[in-house]
Amino acid sequence: MASARLRLARVIFRSAEPGPEQFLPYPVGKAFGARDVLYRRFSEGRRKRPGTVCLHGVLYQPPAGLRGPLIVTTSIIVGGSSGLGRAVAQRFADRGDTVIITSRTTAHADTVATEIGGTTRGMAVDLSRPETIAAALVDVREVDNLVISAIAQGVNSLADFDIAEAIRAVTIKLVGYTETVRALRDRFTLDASVVLFGGLAKERPYPGSTMVTAFNGGITGLVKTLAVEIAPHRVNAIHPGVVGDSPKWRDVPDHPHVPRTPIGRLVTTAEVVDATEFLLRNTGVNAQDLFVDGGLLVT
Ligand SMILES: NC(=O)c1ccc[n+]([C@@H]2O[C@H](COP(=O)([O-])OP(=O)(O)OC[C@H]3O[C@@H](n4cnc5c(N)ncnc54)[C@H](OP(=O)(O)O)[C@@H]3O)[C@@H](O)[C@H]2O)c1
């Protein structure tokens, strides 16, 4: 019997010969046959080695002449056209996911999607206009991993407060992130999960970070309420410290956080991507804030 934990997944064999993909069977506990269904439910599926898949502890192999199977995971990264979101998208594309990245413009989304490669495709989504988000995402068919990293960069201090910019920044991070989850919720696969990007500025403000500190604090609230609202799907937040090799910081030498960070350096994009992957994959972690800061918070 299918429990709530079971997921709908697709097992695809690609023919060794050029031609259309073939969708072949795997009734759990039986060997693969030549003709069966496209979709089956299973509680556990992962690649053991190329050309095999393990379901319920049983290792399956494709019929002769076919290679695969692949368990296709769909990952959407809202804000995947740059920086940390783009690096997450690259990691997922490299491992064979179907990846969707977004930018505010179709042209930039498409350009970056091509650069990332694989089956990555781009979409235009503007989180500063939350009423347009649902329509912008209407072509997304299913979601296993949802990562939202979009941000309007900039400083906005009280001394020189730009109200329009403040409203835009907060709208993107809080209303836009929430509406994105709501809009895609009906296409979540059974074990889909969500990662929202916050940042260490929520705990360590700097001059001009008033809005950043406030909205990243709001991300902590969002994961708590969304974990209840979208249960049993999981939602977690990642809060990077200053990411030394990200586009925002890579040309800024001698960041003052370096001598204050116990690991003796700034964290890297690869470390943030790895932590994001962990939050999406680990089925027990939910409603958490994960700091990836090299230990800065304890100093
Ligand atoms: N970099 C760091 O050191 C660091 C540290 C702590 C936390 N973070 C967090 O990590 C996340 C990513 O930061 P990043 O530095 O990698 O950012 P980034 O390189 O500036 O990329 C920002 C992304 O947001 C998108 N975006 C901008 N305005 C948008 C809007 N109105 N609607 C939808 N998307 C929009 C951009 O797309 P287009 O420009 O193509 O439209 C781009 O894909 C952010 O949430 C940030 O708070 C970063």
The ligand as a MOL file (V3000), in Angstrom:
LIG
                    3D

  0  0  0     0  0            999 V3000
M  V30 BEGIN CTAB
M  V30 COUNTS 48 52 0 0 0
M  V30 BEGIN ATOM
M  V30 1 N 26.8360 36.1530 -1.4880 0
M  V30 2 C 26.9600 36.0530 -0.1760 0
M  V30 3 O 28.0630 36.1760 0.3780 0
M  V30 4 C 25.7470 35.7870 0.6700 0
M  V30 5 C 25.9040 35.8140 2.0640 0
M  V30 6 C 24.7880 35.5540 2.8450 0
M  V30 7 C 23.5710 35.2870 2.2690 0
M  V30 8 N 23.4480 35.2850 0.9170 0 CHG=1
M  V30 9 C 22.1220 35.0150 0.3690 0
M  V30 10 O 22.2580 34.1240 -0.7210 0
M  V30 11 C 21.3020 34.4270 -1.7100 0
M  V30 12 C 22.0150 34.5660 -3.0440 0
M  V30 13 O 22.9350 35.6330 -2.9340 0
M  V30 14 P 23.9690 35.9340 -4.1200 0
M  V30 15 O 24.9860 36.8670 -3.5700 0
M  V30 16 O 24.3920 34.6720 -4.7200 0 CHG=-1
M  V30 17 O 23.0130 36.7340 -5.1290 0
M  V30 18 P 23.2460 37.2950 -6.6070 0
M  V30 19 O 24.4930 36.7460 -7.2130 0
M  V30 20 O 23.1090 38.7910 -6.5480 0
M  V30 21 O 21.9910 36.7110 -7.3940 0
M  V30 22 C 20.7370 37.2330 -7.0960 0
M  V30 23 C 19.6880 36.4610 -7.8670 0
M  V30 24 O 18.4020 37.0170 -7.5410 0
M  V30 25 C 17.7360 37.2850 -8.7660 0
M  V30 26 N 16.8310 38.4190 -8.5750 0
M  V30 27 C 17.1490 39.7160 -8.3530 0
M  V30 28 N 16.0320 40.4520 -8.2650 0
M  V30 29 C 14.9880 39.5910 -8.4340 0
M  V30 30 C 13.5860 39.7460 -8.4720 0
M  V30 31 N 13.0000 40.9410 -8.3210 0
M  V30 32 N 12.8140 38.6560 -8.6950 0
M  V30 33 C 13.3890 37.4420 -8.8830 0
M  V30 34 N 14.7140 37.2240 -8.8710 0
M  V30 35 C 15.4950 38.3020 -8.6520 0
M  V30 36 C 18.8310 37.5830 -9.7640 0
M  V30 37 O 18.3220 37.3750 -11.0740 0
M  V30 38 P 18.5370 38.4080 -12.3090 0
M  V30 39 O 19.4940 39.4680 -11.8630 0
M  V30 40 O 19.0980 37.5340 -13.4080 0
M  V30 41 O 17.1720 38.9050 -12.6020 0
M  V30 42 C 19.8400 36.5320 -9.3770 0
M  V30 43 O 19.4990 35.2830 -9.9370 0
M  V30 44 C 20.5770 35.6810 -1.2810 0
M  V30 45 O 19.3010 35.3350 -0.7900 0
M  V30 46 C 21.4430 36.2540 -0.1740 0
M  V30 47 O 20.6680 36.8670 0.8450 0
M  V30 48 C 24.5060 35.5450 0.1010 0
M  V30 END ATOM
M  V30 BEGIN BOND
M  V30 1 1 1 2
M  V30 2 2 2 3
M  V30 3 1 2 4
M  V30 4 1 4 5
M  V30 5 2 4 48
M  V30 6 2 5 6
M  V30 7 1 6 7
M  V30 8 2 7 8
M  V30 9 1 8 9
M  V30 10 1 8 48
M  V30 11 1 9 10
M  V30 12 1 9 46
M  V30 13 1 10 11
M  V30 14 1 11 12
M  V30 15 1 11 44
M  V30 16 1 12 13
M  V30 17 1 13 14
M  V30 18 2 14 15
M  V30 19 1 14 16
M  V30 20 1 14 17
M  V30 21 1 17 18
M  V30 22 2 18 19
M  V30 23 1 18 20
M  V30 24 1 18 21
M  V30 25 1 21 22
M  V30 26 1 22 23
M  V30 27 1 23 24
M  V30 28 1 23 42
M  V30 29 1 24 25
M  V30 30 1 25 26
M  V30 31 1 25 36
M  V30 32 1 26 27
M  V30 33 1 26 35
M  V30 34 2 27 28
M  V30 35 1 28 29
M  V30 36 1 29 30
M  V30 37 2 29 35
M  V30 38 1 30 31
M  V30 39 2 30 32
M  V30 40 1 32 33
M  V30 41 2 33 34
M  V30 42 1 34 35
M  V30 43 1 36 37
M  V30 44 1 36 42
M  V30 45 1 37 38
M  V30 46 2 38 39
M  V30 47 1 38 40
M  V30 48 1 38 41
M  V30 49 1 42 43
M  V30 50 1 44 45
M  V30 51 1 44 46
M  V30 52 1 46 47
M  V30 END BOND
M  V30 END CTAB
M  END
